[in-house]
Amino acid sequence: MTKQNMVVADVNKSGIKMAISMAVSGSSVYSPAAAQKPPSVPGAFISISEKKLVQNLDMNGGSRINTWVDSMRASSPTHIKASTFSDAQNSWIIQHPSALDMFDQITIASKGKQIVMFLDYDGTLSPIVDDPDRAFMSEAMRATVRKVARYFPTAIVSGRCRDKVYSFVRLAELYYAGSHGMDIKGPSKGSKYKKPASEFLPMIDEVYKALLEVTKCTPGALVENNKFCVSVHFRCVDEKRWSELAKQVGSVLEGYPNLRLTQGRKVLEIRPTIKWDKGKALEFLLESLGYAKCADVFPVYIGDDRTDEDAFKVLRERGQGFGILVSKTPKDTNASYSLQEPSEVMAFLRRLVGWKRMSLRRQFRMRRRLEEIKMSLLN
Ligand SMILES: O=P(O)(O)OC[C@H]1O[C@H](O[C@H]2O[C@H](CO)[C@@H](O)[C@H](O)[C@H]2O)[C@H](O)[C@@H](O)[C@@H]1O
């Protein structure tokens, strides 16, 4: 059986949070350099040990399914004591302070640099809802993002395919990277699909159809075709049937060793094993915007899910800009700052626009004053 990667994180309805990051192969999707990563908060996370991960490499189909179900359950925890949770939360927030509270420090750090904005969609610009087809962003958020794009190059980086995320955002002035960056369009004319990914299109289509078929008897299960990847949603599936759903997904994936499984917020995501993710998408977009070798660029990436960690990690490694994790609860992350929910993302973006306008006005006034001084010296 092929190696599988799996990363888990979510919050249950009561708001109590726990996260597992679990790699079922040697090369985990989530493997931040320990030195760059803030220490984990005791009591807030379950981490599967290295040894166990290696053991998972060889596990048979049955134990693999059990591992998936365990992680699906762990993403909806009911077992953390409230006191432990709040201790963990306090210490986590010290390590990942609110980007709103740190706004002045952030703008000072960006001084003299070109800010480039990268925004995830679901859970960042739009609230999480049961029906993925109804994950609309508010008009107020759309107006805010439009203003952001007036002042900074801005890209949307999503797990959904590009057309779908565009149909939600509907702002032509942005750049879009869909299917976790595999469906990408930079500033240059025409779409740019990652060539290795495009070879997977017929396979993904086949898997999508097979998953539709096998999951149709599981109430609440929803299969979404994201062009280069497929999402199997379990948000509306009774927990008692998660194991059944995992088995169904496993039975399809057995025939496709070149596909891997990751987990987002109540969703199993099936995608090609190629080395392309939101981090690579960020680098691709920076390059196509002409900032590849620029020291004066300040990329800011805002996202809420495990797949956004690839981008946070790239920013840490480049030592440029920073990531902001959207989360109400502690999560193991490479982001530097946090925001609790989309409404806070909107507040942060608005402040950024306000700050930029002010600094442009200040610059304009200074230039005009200098002109006046020059003129008075000449007269
Ligand atoms: O990278 P993203 O833009 O955050 O996409 C990740 C997944 O987002 C969507 O699913 C999530 O949002 C849904 C709507 O709120 C919610 O019902 C679901 O439980 C979440 O996982 C999208 O539907 C998936 O295809 C993306 O993979």
The ligand as a Gaussian input file, in Angstrom:
#p B3LYP/6-31G(d) Opt

LIG

0 1
 O       -8.212000      26.357000       1.125000
 P       -9.626000      26.703000       1.420000
 O      -10.150000      27.817000       0.526000
 O       -9.854000      27.021000       2.870000
 O      -10.436000      25.367000       1.053000
 C      -10.428000      24.232000       1.910000
 C      -11.743000      23.505000       1.759000
 O      -12.737000      24.535000       1.914000
 C      -14.091000      24.154000       1.716000
 O      -14.492000      23.318000       2.796000
 C      -14.540000      24.000000       4.038000
 O      -15.558000      25.025000       3.975000
 C      -16.910000      24.516000       3.793000
 C      -17.828000      25.710000       3.665000
 O      -17.749000      26.546000       4.786000
 C      -17.276000      23.591000       4.945000
 O      -18.574000      23.062000       4.761000
 C      -16.263000      22.458000       5.042000
 O      -16.526000      21.660000       6.170000
 C      -14.829000      23.020000       5.151000
 O      -13.870000      21.980000       5.103000
 C      -14.255000      23.468000       0.383000
 O      -15.589000      23.054000       0.245000
 C      -13.287000      22.315000       0.232000
 O      -13.406000      21.752000      -1.052000
 C      -11.867000      22.856000       0.379000
 O      -10.953000      21.800000       0.262000

